[in-house]
Amino acid sequence: MRAIFIAVGSEMLDKERVDTNSIYVARRLMEVGILTDMKMVVGDDIENLTWAIKNACKRAQIVIVTGGLGPTEDDITREAAANALKRELLFKEEIVEDITIRFRQRNIKMPEINTRQAFVIDGAEVLPNAVGTAPGQYIDAETCKLLLLPGPSREMKLMFDKVLTDKIAPLCNFFIYKRCFKFAGITESETDAEIADIYAKHRNIRTTILATPGVIEVHLVGRSRKSEEEARIETDGVAEKIKTKMAEYLITEEDISFEEFIVAALKHLKLTVSVAESCTGGGLANRLTHVPGSSDVFLGGVVAYSDEVKKNILGVKEETLKKHGAVSKETAKEMAFGIRKLTGSDISAAVTGIAGPGGGTKGKPVGLVFMHLSAADAEVGIHKVFPGERRVVKVRTINESFNLIKKYLGEIAPKK
């Protein structure tokens, strides 16, 4: 089966807005063996949305639309879907009663405009919203199942998960078995070049390579019409070959973030860490402290943007800054040593670089970053020139710094 995802809302076209709903839905669909062929974002234009839903229903067996189910004039999903299916919209008093009760529980009088949320496409099943006012709708349109969901992620996820379990998953005539790898220190194209000859000949295994700055995910979804065991045997065979070939880049097979892996590894080895940051502006510390329980291993950090802070707090020598500059392997090394001495951590990581868009020179271009790991038994420094805009350079720097820590923990740190 194939699926198409449509996100509705002119605000979703803003370059700063990240559509997380489509990522969640695609991953959950993949778990039951359904591939998301396409996703699109449509602004608040009823003609465009009608066209998008109508054509999506011609191309896919499942069409998921999120957003545009609110009470305002620009919430057009109900009308557009009805137009696309050539069905009537019916007013349901019981929905008004449910919404009224929800407002009353909050000691708020329901605005009249919220009654617009009580219009339901003829033949649709109303999907209750446990945490919001906008009900969803499920329409079995013969060759296509159309699912209308609210835009807020919390509301969408709760509603979608129930529909997936109750209505979509039973439509899949496959036994599913999954494996997942996360790699660092290698690009998406390099990853595919390394493993394509392993997975390409296995038509019962759906292989997806997902790339984010600094981290590559490889998802294997094995399918069998006979049994889960058949899917497992074939998928494990492919997975173990990939694991062996990509061992030096492997972070984890668990569904966890890079920072969660780092925190868990530090806990296992009973080691502590600190960070000194320039171009990442506290991003390393933020990512680490976002992990619950990170206080067991993370002692602290310093954001040292100015040379004065590098000298007065981290102990970087003035001679080093004058001779080599703030962006240099020498400065990164002294920053790492300084924060380790300051906090008393077992290991430390430091970064200094040019995130851009300005500040680059012929000798030190935009994207140049020096990273250094300091420990009692090791001093490891690397440098990279990362392509991309400022945000991407910062994210890549953080992930490459995590990779530096990972390699130390796996290869140098004493096993405890």
Buried (B, 14 or more C-beta within 10 A) or exposed (E): BBBBBBBBBEBBEEEEEEBEBBBBBBBBBBBBBBBBEEBEBBBBBBEBBBBBBBEBBEEBBBBBBBBBBBBEEBBBBBBBBBBBBEBEBEEBEEBBEBBBEBBEEEEEEBEEEBBBBBBBBEEBBBBEBEEBBBBBBBBEBEEBBBBBBBBBEEBBBBBBEBBBEEBBBEEBEBBBBBBBBBBBBBEBEEBBEBBEEBBEEBEBBBBBBBEBBBBBBBBBBBBBEEEBEBBBEBBBEBBEBBBEEBEEBBBBEEEBBBBBBBBBBBBEBEBBBBBBBBBBBBBBBBBBBEBEEBEEBBBBBBBBBEBEBBBEBBBBBEEBBEEBBBBBBBBBBBBBBBBBBBBEBBBBBBBBBBBBEEBBEEEBEBBBBBBBBBBEEEEBBBBBBBEBEBEBBBBBBBBBBBBBBBBBBBEEBEEE
